[in-house]
């Protein structure tokens, strides 16, 4: 059960990181001609920057995830800190986004990471309680945010395994969103 939960948690993180991708990384361009938020921008918008950072955060987390390791407070905290390294700058910045829906979903995702980190002590203390609270609060909120971000702008990964992890997170988020409607 712990391995399944760890896998689901890993998928959630992957999804979170992949949403921040920038499809122009090969050209080095920061301002896409496809971008429609503000056509006069000369710099990358916060919306595009978030997607790029989100994707990077997920990819970096997935690099360090230990699939067969038993989840501990220390391990989980390291995973979350890896994502927050890229995403904490977006905390409480919802109103700075050009697209309010992206800002709202970004804020929800970062808040879920912070909330998960705050309850991580329970992993070593009472794993069952942590798992229940994590699934009901953190996992649901974060995967719904991933689903919303992916709905607004399709997020793709070059690595097939990462894409599968992300797609699972999107699917969970879609199921939670439908349940809430």
C-alpha positions as CSV (number, residue, x, y, z in Angstrom):
1,X,0.0,0.0,0.0
2,X,2.9,2.4,0.8
3,X,4.5,1.7,-2.6
4,X,1.2,2.4,-4.4
5,X,0.8,5.6,-2.4
6,X,4.4,6.5,-3.1
7,X,3.9,5.9,-6.8
8,X,0.7,8.1,-6.8
9,X,2.6,10.8,-5.0
10,X,5.4,10.6,-7.5
11,X,3.0,10.9,-10.3
12,X,1.5,14.0,-8.7
13,X,4.8,15.6,-8.4
14,X,5.7,14.7,-12.0
15,X,2.5,16.3,-13.2
16,X,3.1,19.4,-11.2
17,X,6.6,19.8,-12.7
18,X,5.6,19.1,-16.2
19,X,2.9,21.8,-16.4
20,X,5.6,24.5,-16.4
21,X,7.2,23.5,-19.6
22,X,8.1,25.9,-22.3
23,X,7.7,24.5,-25.8
24,X,10.4,26.9,-27.2
25,X,13.3,25.5,-25.2
26,X,15.1,24.3,-28.3
27,X,15.1,27.8,-29.8
28,X,16.0,29.5,-26.6
29,X,13.1,31.9,-27.1
30,X,11.2,33.1,-24.0
31,X,8.4,34.8,-25.8
32,X,6.4,32.5,-28.0
33,X,4.5,33.7,-31.0
34,X,1.7,31.4,-29.9
35,X,1.4,33.4,-26.6
36,X,-1.8,35.4,-26.6
37,X,-1.9,36.8,-23.1
38,X,-0.2,40.1,-24.0
39,X,1.0,40.5,-27.6
40,X,3.3,43.4,-26.8
41,X,5.4,41.5,-24.2
42,X,9.1,41.5,-24.7
43,X,9.8,39.2,-21.7
44,X,8.3,35.9,-20.8
45,X,5.0,36.3,-19.0
46,X,4.6,35.0,-15.4
47,X,2.1,32.5,-16.9
48,X,4.7,31.0,-19.3
49,X,7.4,31.2,-16.6
50,X,5.2,29.2,-14.2
51,X,4.5,26.5,-16.7
52,X,8.2,26.2,-17.5
53,X,9.1,26.0,-13.8
54,X,6.3,23.6,-13.0
55,X,7.5,21.2,-15.6
56,X,11.1,21.5,-14.4
57,X,10.0,21.0,-10.8
58,X,8.2,17.8,-11.6
59,X,11.0,16.5,-13.7
60,X,13.6,17.2,-11.0
61,X,11.4,15.5,-8.4
62,X,11.0,12.5,-10.5
63,X,14.7,12.3,-11.0
64,X,15.2,11.9,-7.2
65,X,12.2,9.7,-6.4
66,X,13.1,6.3,-5.1
67,X,10.5,4.0,-6.4
68,X,11.3,1.1,-4.2
69,X,12.1,3.1,-1.1
70,X,9.7,3.2,1.8
71,X,8.3,6.6,2.1
72,X,9.6,8.5,5.1
73,X,9.1,12.1,6.4
74,X,12.7,12.9,5.3
75,X,12.2,11.5,1.8
76,X,8.8,13.1,1.2
77,X,10.2,16.4,2.5
78,X,13.1,16.2,0.0
79,X,10.6,15.6,-2.8
80,X,8.5,18.6,-1.9
81,X,11.5,20.8,-1.3
82,X,12.7,20.0,-4.8
83,X,9.5,21.2,-6.3
84,X,9.3,24.3,-4.0
85,X,12.8,25.2,-5.2
86,X,11.2,26.1,-8.5
87,X,7.7,27.0,-7.4
88,X,7.8,28.8,-4.1
89,X,8.3,32.1,-5.8
90,X,4.7,31.8,-7.1
91,X,3.2,31.5,-3.6
92,X,0.7,34.3,-3.0
93,X,1.2,35.6,-6.6
94,X,-2.1,34.6,-8.0
95,X,-3.0,38.2,-8.9
96,X,0.2,38.7,-10.8
97,X,-0.7,36.2,-13.6
98,X,-2.1,37.5,-16.8
99,X,-4.6,34.6,-16.9
100,X,-6.4,34.5,-13.6
101,X,-7.2,30.8,-14.0
102,X,-3.6,29.9,-14.3
103,X,-2.8,32.0,-11.3
104,X,-5.5,30.3,-9.3
105,X,-4.4,26.8,-10.2
106,X,-0.7,27.7,-9.6
107,X,-1.6,29.0,-6.2
108,X,-3.6,25.9,-5.4
109,X,-0.7,23.7,-6.4
110,X,1.9,25.5,-4.4
111,X,-0.4,25.7,-1.4
112,X,-0.9,21.9,-1.6
113,X,2.9,21.4,-1.6
114,X,3.3,23.6,1.5
115,X,0.4,21.9,3.2
116,X,1.8,18.5,2.4
117,X,5.2,19.5,3.8
118,X,3.6,20.7,7.0
119,X,1.9,17.3,7.6
120,X,4.9,15.2,6.5
121,X,5.8,14.6,10.1
122,X,2.9,12.1,10.3
123,X,4.5,9.8,7.8
124,X,6.9,8.4,10.4
125,X,4.6,8.9,13.3
126,X,1.3,7.5,11.9
127,X,1.5,6.6,8.3
128,X,-2.2,5.6,8.0
129,X,-3.4,8.9,9.3
130,X,-0.9,10.8,7.1
131,X,-2.1,8.8,4.0
132,X,-5.7,9.6,4.7
133,X,-5.2,13.3,5.3
134,X,-2.8,13.6,2.4
135,X,-5.2,12.0,0.0
136,X,-8.2,14.0,1.2
137,X,-6.4,17.3,1.3
138,X,-3.1,17.5,-0.6
139,X,-3.4,14.9,-3.3
140,X,-6.9,16.0,-4.3
141,X,-6.0,19.7,-4.4
142,X,-2.7,19.3,-6.2
143,X,-4.1,16.9,-8.9
144,X,-7.1,19.2,-9.5
145,X,-4.6,22.0,-10.0
146,X,-2.6,19.9,-12.4
147,X,-5.8,19.0,-14.4
148,X,-6.8,22.7,-14.6
149,X,-3.3,23.8,-15.7
150,X,-3.2,21.1,-18.4
151,X,-6.7,22.0,-19.5
152,X,-5.6,25.6,-20.0
153,X,-2.4,24.7,-21.8
154,X,-1.5,21.2,-22.8
155,X,1.6,20.1,-20.9
156,X,3.9,17.5,-22.5
157,X,7.1,15.8,-21.6
158,X,9.8,14.5,-23.9
159,X,10.5,11.6,-21.6
160,X,7.8,8.9,-22.2
161,X,7.8,7.7,-18.6
162,X,7.4,11.3,-17.3
163,X,4.5,11.8,-19.7
164,X,2.8,8.7,-18.3
165,X,3.3,9.9,-14.7
166,X,1.9,13.3,-15.6
167,X,-1.0,11.8,-17.5
168,X,-1.9,9.7,-14.4
169,X,-1.9,12.9,-12.3
170,X,-4.2,14.7,-14.9
171,X,-6.6,11.7,-14.8
172,X,-6.8,11.8,-11.0
173,X,-7.3,15.6,-11.1
174,X,-10.1,15.2,-13.7
175,X,-11.8,12.6,-11.5
176,X,-11.6,14.8,-8.4
177,X,-12.9,17.8,-10.4
178,X,-15.9,15.8,-11.7
179,X,-16.7,14.6,-8.2
180,X,-16.7,18.2,-6.9
181,X,-19.0,19.5,-9.7
